[in-house]
Amino acid sequence: DDGAHTRAPMRALRLSCPCAGCVEEGTGRRTLVADTVPPDVTVVEATPIGNYALALVFSDGHRTGIFDWGTLRALSEPFPR
């Protein structure tokens, strides 16, 4: 809503996935092993979830992460228009 344009490294998004398969629900401990994520992983699909998030599908087949706008902004950097 603030008009900012940003971009995020694809691998950083994958490594930060907040889903229950990548983060232990009870403790918040990250369970995803970084070495299992290819360096060239990409986002192959992004689907809006209401007005608060995007569901991302990655080229490594991972598809259960829902990234809210705050998380996406925190993982991104300014991108000039």
PDB file of N, CA, C and O in Angstrom, chain B, residues numbered from 101:
ATOM      1  N   ASP B 101       0.796  -1.204   0.000  1.00  0.00           N
ATOM      2  CA  ASP B 101       0.000   0.000   0.000  1.00  0.00           C
ATOM      3  C   ASP B 101       0.836   1.264   0.000  1.00  0.00           C
ATOM      4  O   ASP B 101       0.329   2.335  -0.332  1.00  0.00           O
ATOM      5  N   ASP B 102       2.117   1.163   0.369  1.00  0.00           N
ATOM      6  CA  ASP B 102       2.950   2.359   0.440  1.00  0.00           C
ATOM      7  C   ASP B 102       3.622   2.696  -0.884  1.00  0.00           C
ATOM      8  O   ASP B 102       4.361   3.677  -0.970  1.00  0.00           O
ATOM      9  N   GLY B 103       3.373   1.895  -1.918  1.00  0.00           N
ATOM     10  CA  GLY B 103       3.922   2.168  -3.240  1.00  0.00           C
ATOM     11  C   GLY B 103       5.355   1.720  -3.445  1.00  0.00           C
ATOM     12  O   GLY B 103       5.908   1.912  -4.528  1.00  0.00           O
ATOM     13  N   ALA B 104       5.961   1.134  -2.445  1.00  0.00           N
ATOM     14  CA  ALA B 104       7.343   0.672  -2.571  1.00  0.00           C
ATOM     15  C   ALA B 104       7.425  -0.526  -3.509  1.00  0.00           C
ATOM     16  O   ALA B 104       6.520  -1.359  -3.552  1.00  0.00           O
ATOM     17  N   HIS B 105       8.510  -0.599  -4.249  1.00  0.00           N
ATOM     18  CA  HIS B 105       8.791  -1.750  -5.101  1.00  0.00           C
ATOM     19  C   HIS B 105      10.024  -2.424  -4.533  1.00  0.00           C
ATOM     20  O   HIS B 105      11.056  -1.784  -4.328  1.00  0.00           O
ATOM     21  N   THR B 106       9.911  -3.724  -4.278  1.00  0.00           N
ATOM     22  CA  THR B 106      11.028  -4.463  -3.710  1.00  0.00           C
ATOM     23  C   THR B 106      11.207  -5.785  -4.450  1.00  0.00           C
ATOM     24  O   THR B 106      10.340  -6.209  -5.215  1.00  0.00           O
ATOM     25  N   ARG B 107      12.337  -6.422  -4.210  1.00  0.00           N
ATOM     26  CA  ARG B 107      12.570  -7.764  -4.752  1.00  0.00           C
ATOM     27  C   ARG B 107      13.278  -8.576  -3.680  1.00  0.00           C
ATOM     28  O   ARG B 107      13.973  -8.035  -2.820  1.00  0.00           O
ATOM     29  N   ALA B 108      13.087  -9.879  -3.753  1.00  0.00           N
ATOM     30  CA  ALA B 108      13.684 -10.781  -2.760  1.00  0.00           C
ATOM     31  C   ALA B 108      14.390 -11.914  -3.480  1.00  0.00           C
ATOM     32  O   ALA B 108      13.880 -12.430  -4.475  1.00  0.00           O
ATOM     33  N   PRO B 109      15.552 -12.306  -2.991  1.00  0.00           N
ATOM     34  CA  PRO B 109      16.237 -13.467  -3.568  1.00  0.00           C
ATOM     35  C   PRO B 109      15.364 -14.719  -3.384  1.00  0.00           C
ATOM     36  O   PRO B 109      14.844 -14.973  -2.298  1.00  0.00           O
ATOM     37  N   MET B 110      15.221 -15.471  -4.440  1.00  0.00           N
ATOM     38  CA  MET B 110      14.346 -16.651  -4.414  1.00  0.00           C
ATOM     39  C   MET B 110      14.775 -17.656  -3.345  1.00  0.00           C
ATOM     40  O   MET B 110      13.931 -18.191  -2.624  1.00  0.00           O
ATOM     41  N   ARG B 111      16.064 -17.913  -3.238  1.00  0.00           N
ATOM     42  CA  ARG B 111      16.535 -18.897  -2.252  1.00  0.00           C
ATOM     43  C   ARG B 111      16.272 -18.406  -0.834  1.00  0.00           C
ATOM     44  O   ARG B 111      15.944 -19.201   0.047  1.00  0.00           O
ATOM     45  N   ALA B 112      16.414 -17.102  -0.608  1.00  0.00           N
ATOM     46  CA  ALA B 112      16.126 -16.549   0.719  1.00  0.00           C
ATOM     47  C   ALA B 112      14.659 -16.768   1.079  1.00  0.00           C
ATOM     48  O   ALA B 112      14.337 -17.077   2.227  1.00  0.00           O
ATOM     49  N   LEU B 113      13.776 -16.610   0.105  1.00  0.00           N
ATOM     50  CA  LEU B 113      12.364 -16.891   0.351  1.00  0.00           C
ATOM     51  C   LEU B 113      12.165 -18.351   0.736  1.00  0.00           C
ATOM     52  O   LEU B 113      11.494 -18.657   1.722  1.00  0.00           O
ATOM     53  N   ARG B 114      12.748 -19.239  -0.039  1.00  0.00           N
ATOM     54  CA  ARG B 114      12.576 -20.685   0.233  1.00  0.00           C
ATOM     55  C   ARG B 114      13.119 -21.047   1.605  1.00  0.00           C
ATOM     56  O   ARG B 114      12.496 -21.806   2.347  1.00  0.00           O
ATOM     57  N   LEU B 115      14.291 -20.498   1.943  1.00  0.00           N
ATOM     58  CA  LEU B 115      14.905 -20.813   3.236  1.00  0.00           C
ATOM     59  C   LEU B 115      14.132 -20.213   4.408  1.00  0.00           C
ATOM     60  O   LEU B 115      14.290 -20.655   5.546  1.00  0.00           O
ATOM     61  N   SER B 116      13.308 -19.223   4.139  1.00  0.00           N
ATOM     62  CA  SER B 116      12.531 -18.570   5.186  1.00  0.00           C
ATOM     63  C   SER B 116      11.083 -19.035   5.228  1.00  0.00           C
ATOM     64  O   SER B 116      10.258 -18.423   5.906  1.00  0.00           O
ATOM     65  N   CYS B 117      10.769 -20.084   4.530  1.00  0.00           N
ATOM     66  CA  CYS B 117       9.390 -20.565   4.475  1.00  0.00           C
ATOM     67  C   CYS B 117       8.853 -20.795   5.896  1.00  0.00           C
ATOM     68  O   CYS B 117       9.492 -21.468   6.704  1.00  0.00           O
ATOM     69  N   PRO B 118       7.677 -20.233   6.190  1.00  0.00           N
ATOM     70  CA  PRO B 118       7.121 -20.337   7.540  1.00  0.00           C
ATOM     71  C   PRO B 118       6.198 -21.537   7.768  1.00  0.00           C
ATOM     72  O   PRO B 118       5.568 -21.629   8.822  1.00  0.00           O
ATOM     73  N   CYS B 119       6.105 -22.453   6.807  1.00  0.00           N
ATOM     74  CA  CYS B 119       5.137 -23.552   6.940  1.00  0.00           C
ATOM     75  C   CYS B 119       5.564 -24.567   8.011  1.00  0.00           C
ATOM     76  O   CYS B 119       6.713 -24.585   8.451  1.00  0.00           O
ATOM     77  N   ALA B 120       4.620 -25.396   8.407  1.00  0.00           N
ATOM     78  CA  ALA B 120       4.867 -26.402   9.443  1.00  0.00           C
ATOM     79  C   ALA B 120       5.880 -27.455   8.999  1.00  0.00           C
ATOM     80  O   ALA B 120       6.474 -28.126   9.843  1.00  0.00           O
ATOM     81  N   GLY B 121       6.087 -27.612   7.703  1.00  0.00           N
ATOM     82  CA  GLY B 121       7.098 -28.542   7.218  1.00  0.00           C
ATOM     83  C   GLY B 121       8.511 -27.998   7.316  1.00  0.00           C
ATOM     84  O   GLY B 121       9.480 -28.756   7.256  1.00  0.00           O
ATOM     85  N   CYS B 122       8.631 -26.686   7.469  1.00  0.00           N
ATOM     86  CA  CYS B 122       9.948 -26.037   7.528  1.00  0.00           C
ATOM     87  C   CYS B 122      10.264 -25.467   8.907  1.00  0.00           C
ATOM     88  O   CYS B 122      11.416 -25.157   9.208  1.00  0.00           O
ATOM     89  N   VAL B 123       9.237 -25.331   9.741  1.00  0.00           N
ATOM     90  CA  VAL B 123       9.405 -24.774  11.083  1.00  0.00           C
ATOM     91  C   VAL B 123       8.604 -25.627  12.057  1.00  0.00           C
ATOM     92  O   VAL B 123       7.428 -25.908  11.826  1.00  0.00           O
ATOM     93  N   GLU B 124       9.243 -26.034  13.141  1.00  0.00           N
ATOM     94  CA  GLU B 124       8.555 -26.817  14.164  1.00  0.00           C
ATOM     95  C   GLU B 124       7.504 -25.936  14.837  1.00  0.00           C
ATOM     96  O   GLU B 124       7.826 -24.876  15.374  1.00  0.00           O
ATOM     97  N   GLU B 125       6.259 -26.375  14.805  1.00  0.00           N
ATOM     98  CA  GLU B 125       5.161 -25.547  15.289  1.00  0.00           C
ATOM     99  C   GLU B 125       5.251 -25.196  16.772  1.00  0.00           C
ATOM    100  O   GLU B 125       4.990 -24.053  17.148  1.00  0.00           O
ATOM    101  N   GLY B 126       5.604 -26.127  17.594  1.00  0.00           N
ATOM    102  CA  GLY B 126       5.634 -25.871  19.033  1.00  0.00           C
ATOM    103  C   GLY B 126       6.739 -24.944  19.484  1.00  0.00           C
ATOM    104  O   GLY B 126       6.543 -24.137  20.392  1.00  0.00           O
ATOM    105  N   THR B 127       7.902 -25.049  18.858  1.00  0.00           N
ATOM    106  CA  THR B 127       9.061 -24.280  19.315  1.00  0.00           C
ATOM    107  C   THR B 127       9.456 -23.147  18.376  1.00  0.00           C
ATOM    108  O   THR B 127      10.159 -22.221  18.782  1.00  0.00           O
ATOM    109  N   GLY B 128       9.011 -23.213  17.128  1.00  0.00           N
ATOM    110  CA  GLY B 128       9.438 -22.217  16.144  1.00  0.00           C
ATOM    111  C   GLY B 128      10.818 -22.502  15.577  1.00  0.00           C
ATOM    112  O   GLY B 128      11.365 -21.706  14.814  1.00  0.00           O
ATOM    113  N   ARG B 129      11.385 -23.664  15.965  1.00  0.00           N
ATOM    114  CA  ARG B 129      12.715 -24.039  15.475  1.00  0.00           C
ATOM    115  C   ARG B 129      12.639 -24.405  13.996  1.00  0.00           C
ATOM    116  O   ARG B 129      11.776 -25.178  13.580  1.00  0.00           O
ATOM    117  N   ARG B 130      13.546 -23.843  13.213  1.00  0.00           N
ATOM    118  CA  ARG B 130      13.595 -24.127  11.778  1.00  0.00           C
ATOM    119  C   ARG B 130      14.077 -25.566  11.576  1.00  0.00           C
ATOM    120  O   ARG B 130      15.119 -25.958  12.100  1.00  0.00           O
ATOM    121  N   THR B 131      13.309 -26.344  10.813  1.00  0.00           N
ATOM    122  CA  THR B 131      13.661 -27.741  10.562  1.00  0.00           C
ATOM    123  C   THR B 131      14.160 -27.958   9.131  1.00  0.00           C
ATOM    124  O   THR B 131      14.728 -29.006   8.822  1.00  0.00           O
ATOM    125  N   LEU B 132      13.952 -26.980   8.274  1.00  0.00           N
ATOM    126  CA  LEU B 132      14.434 -27.071   6.902  1.00  0.00           C
ATOM    127  C   LEU B 132      15.955 -27.058   6.910  1.00  0.00           C
ATOM    128  O   LEU B 132      16.566 -26.190   7.532  1.00  0.00           O
ATOM    129  N   VAL B 133      16.566 -28.013   6.224  1.00  0.00           N
ATOM    130  CA  VAL B 133      18.025 -28.093   6.115  1.00  0.00           C
ATOM    131  C   VAL B 133      18.432 -27.315   4.864  1.00  0.00           C
ATOM    132  O   VAL B 133      18.059 -27.681   3.749  1.00  0.00           O
ATOM    133  N   ALA B 134      19.188 -26.255   5.052  1.00  0.00           N
ATOM    134  CA  ALA B 134      19.548 -25.352   3.954  1.00  0.00           C
ATOM    135  C   ALA B 134      20.234 -26.081   2.800  1.00  0.00           C
ATOM    136  O   ALA B 134      20.030 -25.729   1.638  1.00  0.00           O
ATOM    137  N   ASP B 135      21.037 -27.084   3.107  1.00  0.00           N
ATOM    138  CA  ASP B 135      21.762 -27.818   2.055  1.00  0.00           C
ATOM    139  C   ASP B 135      20.831 -28.572   1.114  1.00  0.00           C
ATOM    140  O   ASP B 135      21.257 -28.996   0.040  1.00  0.00           O
ATOM    141  N   THR B 136      19.565 -28.746   1.496  1.00  0.00           N
ATOM    142  CA  THR B 136      18.623 -29.469   0.638  1.00  0.00           C
ATOM    143  C   THR B 136      17.926 -28.543  -0.367  1.00  0.00           C
ATOM    144  O   THR B 136      17.195 -29.009  -1.240  1.00  0.00           O
ATOM    145  N   VAL B 137      18.155 -27.248  -0.239  1.00  0.00           N
ATOM    146  CA  VAL B 137      17.530 -26.279  -1.136  1.00  0.00           C
ATOM    147  C   VAL B 137      18.521 -25.919  -2.240  1.00  0.00           C
ATOM    148  O   VAL B 137      19.606 -25.414  -1.951  1.00  0.00           O
ATOM    149  N   PRO B 138      18.166 -26.170  -3.493  1.00  0.00           N
ATOM    150  CA  PRO B 138      19.081 -25.867  -4.594  1.00  0.00           C
ATOM    151  C   PRO B 138      19.410 -24.368  -4.650  1.00  0.00           C
ATOM    152  O   PRO B 138      18.549 -23.535  -4.368  1.00  0.00           O
ATOM    153  N   PRO B 139      20.638 -24.028  -5.008  1.00  0.00           N
ATOM    154  CA  PRO B 139      21.017 -22.612  -5.088  1.00  0.00           C
ATOM    155  C   PRO B 139      20.228 -21.849  -6.147  1.00  0.00           C
ATOM    156  O   PRO B 139      20.076 -20.632  -6.049  1.00  0.00           O
ATOM    157  N   ASP B 140      19.729 -22.552  -7.150  1.00  0.00           N
ATOM    158  CA  ASP B 140      19.004 -21.896  -8.236  1.00  0.00           C
ATOM    159  C   ASP B 140      17.487 -22.055  -8.128  1.00  0.00           C
ATOM    160  O   ASP B 140      16.783 -21.938  -9.131  1.00  0.00           O
ATOM    161  N   VAL B 141      16.977 -22.320  -6.919  1.00  0.00           N
ATOM    162  CA  VAL B 141      15.539 -22.476  -6.718  1.00  0.00           C
ATOM    163  C   VAL B 141      14.831 -21.184  -7.128  1.00  0.00           C
ATOM    164  O   VAL B 141      15.340 -20.084  -6.912  1.00  0.00           O
ATOM    165  N   THR B 142      13.654 -21.343  -7.722  1.00  0.00           N
ATOM    166  CA  THR B 142      12.868 -20.186  -8.138  1.00  0.00           C
ATOM    167  C   THR B 142      11.424 -20.337  -7.659  1.00  0.00           C
ATOM    168  O   THR B 142      11.002 -21.414  -7.238  1.00  0.00           O
ATOM    169  N   VAL B 143      10.695 -19.257  -7.732  1.00  0.00           N
ATOM    170  CA  VAL B 143       9.253 -19.297  -7.479  1.00  0.00           C
ATOM    171  C   VAL B 143       8.590 -19.541  -8.831  1.00  0.00           C
ATOM    172  O   VAL B 143       8.815 -18.789  -9.780  1.00  0.00           O
ATOM    173  N   VAL B 144       7.776 -20.588  -8.919  1.00  0.00           N
ATOM    174  CA  VAL B 144       7.118 -20.910 -10.181  1.00  0.00           C
ATOM    175  C   VAL B 144       5.646 -20.499 -10.188  1.00  0.00           C
ATOM    176  O   VAL B 144       5.007 -20.474 -11.240  1.00  0.00           O
ATOM    177  N   GLU B 145       5.117 -20.180  -9.016  1.00  0.00           N
ATOM    178  CA  GLU B 145       3.729 -19.745  -8.929  1.00  0.00           C
ATOM    179  C   GLU B 145       3.545 -18.928  -7.662  1.00  0.00           C
ATOM    180  O   GLU B 145       4.105 -19.259  -6.616  1.00  0.00           O
ATOM    181  N   ALA B 146       2.768 -17.869  -7.752  1.00  0.00           N
ATOM    182  CA  ALA B 146       2.424 -17.044  -6.594  1.00  0.00           C
ATOM    183  C   ALA B 146       0.927 -16.765  -6.649  1.00  0.00           C
ATOM    184  O   ALA B 146       0.425 -16.210  -7.626  1.00  0.00           O
ATOM    185  N   THR B 147       0.227 -17.151  -5.603  1.00  0.00           N
ATOM    186  CA  THR B 147      -1.217 -16.993  -5.555  1.00  0.00           C
ATOM    187  C   THR B 147      -1.589 -16.109  -4.367  1.00  0.00           C
ATOM    188  O   THR B 147      -1.190 -16.400  -3.239  1.00  0.00           O
ATOM    189  N   PRO B 148      -2.350 -15.030  -4.600  1.00  0.00           N
ATOM    190  CA  PRO B 148      -2.776 -14.193  -3.477  1.00  0.00           C
ATOM    191  C   PRO B 148      -3.657 -14.977  -2.502  1.00  0.00           C
ATOM    192  O   PRO B 148      -4.494 -15.783  -2.908  1.00  0.00           O
ATOM    193  N   ILE B 149      -3.451 -14.726  -1.227  1.00  0.00           N
ATOM    194  CA  ILE B 149      -4.282 -15.289  -0.164  1.00  0.00           C
ATOM    195  C   ILE B 149      -4.956 -14.083   0.501  1.00  0.00           C
ATOM    196  O   ILE B 149      -4.345 -13.384   1.309  1.00  0.00           O
ATOM    197  N   GLY B 150      -6.189 -13.861   0.157  1.00  0.00           N
ATOM    198  CA  GLY B 150      -6.877 -12.679   0.667  1.00  0.00           C
ATOM    199  C   GLY B 150      -6.084 -11.425   0.348  1.00  0.00           C
ATOM    200  O   GLY B 150      -5.497 -11.305  -0.728  1.00  0.00           O
ATOM    201  N   ASN B 151      -6.069 -10.492   1.290  1.00  0.00           N
ATOM    202  CA  ASN B 151      -5.299  -9.258   1.138  1.00  0.00           C
ATOM    203  C   ASN B 151      -4.045  -9.249   1.994  1.00  0.00           C
ATOM    204  O   ASN B 151      -3.422  -8.201   2.164  1.00  0.00           O
ATOM    205  N   TYR B 152      -3.661 -10.409   2.542  1.00  0.00           N
ATOM    206  CA  TYR B 152      -2.586 -10.404   3.522  1.00  0.00           C
ATOM    207  C   TYR B 152      -1.357 -11.218   3.155  1.00  0.00           C
ATOM    208  O   TYR B 152      -0.347 -11.116   3.851  1.00  0.00           O
ATOM    209  N   ALA B 153      -1.391 -12.026   2.093  1.00  0.00           N
ATOM    210  CA  ALA B 153      -0.270 -12.925   1.863  1.00  0.00           C
ATOM    211  C   ALA B 153      -0.240 -13.459   0.437  1.00  0.00           C
ATOM    212  O   ALA B 153      -1.163 -13.254  -0.352  1.00  0.00           O
ATOM    213  N   LEU B 154       0.856 -14.151   0.138  1.00  0.00           N
ATOM    214  CA  LEU B 154       0.998 -14.911  -1.109  1.00  0.00           C
ATOM    215  C   LEU B 154       1.345 -16.348  -0.760  1.00  0.00           C
ATOM    216  O   LEU B 154       2.163 -16.595   0.126  1.00  0.00           O
ATOM    217  N   ALA B 155       0.732 -17.290  -1.448  1.00  0.00           N
ATOM    218  CA  ALA B 155       1.125 -18.698  -1.367  1.00  0.00           C
ATOM    219  C   ALA B 155       2.122 -18.912  -2.499  1.00  0.00           C
ATOM    220  O   ALA B 155       1.804 -18.669  -3.663  1.00  0.00           O
ATOM    221  N   LEU B 156       3.320 -19.364  -2.165  1.00  0.00           N
ATOM    222  CA  LEU B 156       4.371 -19.543  -3.159  1.00  0.00           C
ATOM    223  C   LEU B 156       4.629 -21.017  -3.437  1.00  0.00           C
ATOM    224  O   LEU B 156       4.651 -21.841  -2.523  1.00  0.00           O
ATOM    225  N   VAL B 157       4.821 -21.333  -4.700  1.00  0.00           N
ATOM    226  CA  VAL B 157       5.227 -22.673  -5.126  1.00  0.00           C
ATOM    227  C   VAL B 157       6.639 -22.519  -5.687  1.00  0.00           C
ATOM    228  O   VAL B 157       6.892 -21.659  -6.531  1.00  0.00           O
ATOM    229  N   PHE B 158       7.549 -23.358  -5.212  1.00  0.00           N
ATOM    230  CA  PHE B 158       8.945 -23.277  -5.602  1.00  0.00           C
ATOM    231  C   PHE B 158       9.317 -24.377  -6.589  1.00  0.00           C
ATOM    232  O   PHE B 158       8.655 -25.413  -6.661  1.00  0.00           O
ATOM    233  N   SER B 159      10.369 -24.143  -7.337  1.00  0.00           N
ATOM    234  CA  SER B 159      10.809 -25.099  -8.360  1.00  0.00           C
ATOM    235  C   SER B 159      11.293 -26.423  -7.776  1.00  0.00           C
ATOM    236  O   SER B 159      11.406 -27.405  -8.510  1.00  0.00           O
ATOM    237  N   ASP B 160      11.583 -26.477  -6.471  1.00  0.00           N
ATOM    238  CA  ASP B 160      11.979 -27.748  -5.852  1.00  0.00           C
ATOM    239  C   ASP B 160      10.768 -28.569  -5.423  1.00  0.00           C
ATOM    240  O   ASP B 160      10.907 -29.620  -4.797  1.00  0.00           O
ATOM    241  N   GLY B 161       9.563 -28.071  -5.771  1.00  0.00           N
ATOM    242  CA  GLY B 161       8.336 -28.805  -5.464  1.00  0.00           C
ATOM    243  C   GLY B 161       7.655 -28.376  -4.178  1.00  0.00           C
ATOM    244  O   GLY B 161       6.533 -28.804  -3.908  1.00  0.00           O
ATOM    245  N   HIS B 162       8.295 -27.552  -3.387  1.00  0.00           N
ATOM    246  CA  HIS B 162       7.703 -27.112  -2.128  1.00  0.00           C
ATOM    247  C   HIS B 162       6.548 -26.155  -2.414  1.00  0.00           C
ATOM    248  O   HIS B 162       6.687 -25.225  -3.207  1.00  0.00           O
ATOM    249  N   ARG B 163       5.397 -26.391  -1.756  1.00  0.00           N
ATOM    250  CA  ARG B 163       4.220 -25.592  -2.084  1.00  0.00           C
ATOM    251  C   ARG B 163       3.330 -25.261  -0.892  1.00  0.00           C
ATOM    252  O   ARG B 163       2.170 -24.902  -1.089  1.00  0.00           O
ATOM    253  N   THR B 164       3.821 -25.367   0.314  1.00  0.00           N
ATOM    254  CA  THR B 164       2.946 -25.146   1.467  1.00  0.00           C
ATOM    255  C   THR B 164       3.233 -23.849   2.226  1.00  0.00           C
ATOM    256  O   THR B 164       2.656 -23.621   3.289  1.00  0.00           O
ATOM    257  N   GLY B 165       4.102 -23.010   1.704  1.00  0.00           N
ATOM    258  CA  GLY B 165       4.427 -21.766   2.397  1.00  0.00           C
ATOM    259  C   GLY B 165       3.495 -20.628   2.042  1.00  0.00           C
ATOM    260  O   GLY B 165       3.247 -20.351   0.869  1.00  0.00           O
ATOM    261  N   ILE B 166       2.981 -19.972   3.074  1.00  0.00           N
ATOM    262  CA  ILE B 166       2.177 -18.766   2.894  1.00  0.00           C
ATOM    263  C   ILE B 166       2.972 -17.626   3.530  1.00  0.00           C
ATOM    264  O   ILE B 166       3.253 -17.639   4.729  1.00  0.00           O
ATOM    265  N   PHE B 167       3.325 -16.645   2.709  1.00  0.00           N
ATOM    266  CA  PHE B 167       4.173 -15.540   3.124  1.00  0.00           C
ATOM    267  C   PHE B 167       3.332 -14.274   3.244  1.00  0.00           C
ATOM    268  O   PHE B 167       2.807 -13.782   2.246  1.00  0.00           O
ATOM    269  N   ASP B 168       3.200 -13.742   4.467  1.00  0.00           N
ATOM    270  CA  ASP B 168       2.445 -12.501   4.623  1.00  0.00           C
ATOM    271  C   ASP B 168       3.292 -11.337   4.117  1.00  0.00           C
ATOM    272  O   ASP B 168       4.504 -11.460   3.943  1.00  0.00           O
ATOM    273  N   TRP B 169       2.624 -10.199   3.886  1.00  0.00           N
ATOM    274  CA  TRP B 169       3.322  -9.053   3.293  1.00  0.00           C
ATOM    275  C   TRP B 169       4.477  -8.580   4.164  1.00  0.00           C
ATOM    276  O   TRP B 169       5.505  -8.160   3.633  1.00  0.00           O
ATOM    277  N   GLY B 170       4.339  -8.636   5.477  1.00  0.00           N
ATOM    278  CA  GLY B 170       5.426  -8.217   6.370  1.00  0.00           C
ATOM    279  C   GLY B 170       6.665  -9.082   6.211  1.00  0.00           C
ATOM    280  O   GLY B 170       7.787  -8.576   6.196  1.00  0.00           O
ATOM    281  N   THR B 171       6.460 -10.381   6.095  1.00  0.00           N
ATOM    282  CA  THR B 171       7.583 -11.306   5.893  1.00  0.00           C
ATOM    283  C   THR B 171       8.243 -11.039   4.551  1.00  0.00           C
ATOM    284  O   THR B 171       9.469 -10.989   4.454  1.00  0.00           O
ATOM    285  N   LEU B 172       7.432 -10.867   3.520  1.00  0.00           N
ATOM    286  CA  LEU B 172       7.997 -10.591   2.195  1.00  0.00           C
ATOM    287  C   LEU B 172       8.799  -9.291   2.204  1.00  0.00           C
ATOM    288  O   LEU B 172       9.881  -9.229   1.620  1.00  0.00           O
ATOM    289  N   ARG B 173       8.287  -8.273   2.848  1.00  0.00           N
ATOM    290  CA  ARG B 173       9.000  -7.001   2.910  1.00  0.00           C
ATOM    291  C   ARG B 173      10.313  -7.162   3.674  1.00  0.00           C
ATOM    292  O   ARG B 173      11.338  -6.615   3.267  1.00  0.00           O
ATOM    293  N   ALA B 174      10.288  -7.903   4.772  1.00  0.00           N
ATOM    294  CA  ALA B 174      11.496  -8.093   5.582  1.00  0.00           C
ATOM    295  C   ALA B 174      12.588  -8.832   4.809  1.00  0.00           C
ATOM    296  O   ALA B 174      13.775  -8.620   5.056  1.00  0.00           O
ATOM    297  N   LEU B 175      12.192  -9.694   3.878  1.00  0.00           N
ATOM    298  CA  LEU B 175      13.152 -10.481   3.108  1.00  0.00           C
ATOM    299  C   LEU B 175      13.584  -9.786   1.821  1.00  0.00           C
ATOM    300  O   LEU B 175      14.407 -10.318   1.075  1.00  0.00           O
ATOM    301  N   SER B 176      13.043  -8.615   1.559  1.00  0.00           N
ATOM    302  CA  SER B 176      13.294  -7.956   0.288  1.00  0.00           C
ATOM    303  C   SER B 176      14.179  -6.724   0.435  1.00  0.00           C
ATOM    304  O   SER B 176      14.497  -6.271   1.534  1.00  0.00           O
ATOM    305  N   GLU B 177      14.556  -6.211  -0.718  1.00  0.00           N
ATOM    306  CA  GLU B 177      15.359  -4.992  -0.780  1.00  0.00           C
ATOM    307  C   GLU B 177      14.685  -4.051  -1.778  1.00  0.00           C
ATOM    308  O   GLU B 177      13.943  -4.500  -2.652  1.00  0.00           O
ATOM    309  N   PRO B 178      14.942  -2.744  -1.649  1.00  0.00           N
ATOM    310  CA  PRO B 178      14.323  -1.795  -2.586  1.00  0.00           C
ATOM    311  C   PRO B 178      14.678  -2.106  -4.030  1.00  0.00           C
ATOM    312  O   PRO B 178      15.794  -2.525  -4.338  1.00  0.00           O
ATOM    313  N   PHE B 179      13.726  -1.895  -4.892  1.00  0.00           N
ATOM    314  CA  PHE B 179      13.897  -2.116  -6.331  1.00  0.00           C
ATOM    315  C   PHE B 179      13.411  -0.854  -7.022  1.00  0.00           C
ATOM    316  O   PHE B 179      12.215  -0.561  -7.013  1.00  0.00           O
ATOM    317  N   PRO B 180      14.333  -0.103  -7.623  1.00  0.00           N
ATOM    318  CA  PRO B 180      13.906   1.156  -8.249  1.00  0.00           C
ATOM    319  C   PRO B 180      12.980   0.909  -9.430  1.00  0.00           C
ATOM    320  O   PRO B 180      13.091  -0.096 -10.132  1.00  0.00           O
ATOM    321  N   ARG B 181      12.087   1.826  -9.627  1.00  0.00           N
ATOM    322  CA  ARG B 181      11.134   1.740 -10.754  1.00  0.00           C
ATOM    323  C   ARG B 181      11.802   2.106 -12.039  1.00  0.00           C
ATOM    324  O   ARG B 181      11.165   2.093 -13.092  1.00  0.00           O
TER     325      ARG B 181
END
